[in-house]
């Protein structure tokens, strides 16, 4: 029905369901999984895993959320997508070669420099900040997600 639901993902005969948290279900080795209450059919492309992290408003962060935060410099506003998977982490700020990691990370979609900084072309987001562990970002806020807010995916500067 277009609403978000939290729970346990379950596949049954090419249909995907989420069993809401708190609903009772049992596993019978002969009969399989049995529901005492309903599961909600979902589009598997929109399912995002909880990252174990919350934003500045104590809101749970899920894969596919879009977040806003300030760069390490503190002056460039960054908009990033939260992802789970393989990424290159370079916390050295470019001094060393990046390391392949697996986990929760933010991938920059676009950035916006303040007006006073626009004249300084040499000041840009470094490669080390374009994909980085979500745990490396001090303060961030969820501003939407890639499914409900596709307009957040394109806008502004990309440097």
N, C-alpha and C positions, 0 to 999 in steps of 0.2 A: 504493500500500500504506500510505498515511498518513505516510510519511517525507518529510522535506524533501530537495530535490536542487538543486544549483547547476549552471548551465550556460547554454546558448543556447536561447532560446525559438524554436519552429518550429511553423508551422501547416500541416497537410496535410489537405485535404478535410474541413474542419470539426472536426478533432481537433487538440488542442494537445499538443505534446511538448517536453520539455527534453532536449537532447543534453548529457550530462554533460561538464564540462570535461576535457580530456585525450583525449577520444575523437576518432578521426580521421573526417573527412568531407571530401568534395570537391564542388566545384560544377562541373557540366558544363553549358554553355549550351544544349545540345540535350536532355539527359536531366534536367536540374535537379539538385537536391541529392541526393547519394548517401551513405548511411551505411555505414561499415565496421563499426560496432557499433550497439547499440540506442539508441533514444530512449525516454524514460519518458513515458507519457501523463499529463497534468496537468489539473487544473481551472483554466481561465484566470482565474477570479475570485480564486484564491489566489496568483497570481504577483506577486511583489514585486521591484522593481528594487533592486539594491545602490546605496546612497547615496554610496559613496566615503568614508564616515565609520565610525569604530569607537568603541565605548563605553569606559568606564573599565577594563574587563577585556580590552580589545583585541579584542572580539567585533565582527564585521562587522554593520552596521546596514542593514536592508532596509526598504523601504516596507511598512507594515503592522505593524512592530514596535511594542510598547508600552514606553515608557521611564519611569523614575522619576528625579526630580532635585529640588533645592531651588530655590525662587523666587529672584529677584534679591535680595529681602530676606534670604533665607537661612533663613527660619523656616517657610515653608509648603511642604509636600511636594506636588509636582505629578506627576500621571500623565498622559502624553500619548501620542497616536498619531503615528507618523512617517508623513508624507505627502509626495508629490511632486506639484507642480502650482502653481496660482495661489493666492496668499494676500496679505493686507494686512500689511505690516511697518511697525511704528511704534517704532523704537528710541529715540524722543525721550521715552518714558514719558508720552505723552499731550500733550506740549507742542505738537506739530505734527500736521498731518493725515498719516495713514498713506499709504504708497506701495504700489501694486500690484507684486508681485514674482512670479517664477516660480522654483521650485527646491525644495530639500528643507527641510521645516519640521515643527515639532511643534505639534499642535493639542491643547490641554488637554482632557482628558476629565473630570477632577475633581481636586480639591485637598483637602488635609487640614491644618488648622491644629493646632499643638500645644495642649494643654489650657490652658496659661498665656495663650495668645493669643485664646482663644475669647471672652473678655469684651470684646475690642476689635473691635466690629462694623465700624468704619470701615477697618480694615486688611483689604484684600482683594487678590486678584490683579487687576492693572490690565488694561484691554483690550489694551494693548500687549504683554502676556505671553500672551494667549490663543491667538494664532497667531504664531509667531516662527521665524526661521531656526534650523535645528538647529545651525548654527555659532555662534550667540549663546549657547548653553547650555554653561557651563564643564565640568561633570562630570555625566554621566548614565549610567544602567545599564539595559540591556535586561532587562525582567522577564517578557516573553512576547510574544505577537503576537495580532492580532485574530481569527485563525482558530482557533488552538489554545486560546486563553484568553479567550473572550467575557465571562467574569465580570469581567475587568479593565476592561471598557468602562463599567460602571455601579457606582458606589459612592461614598460620602463626599460631601463638600461640593462645590458647583460654583462657588463664589465664589473 
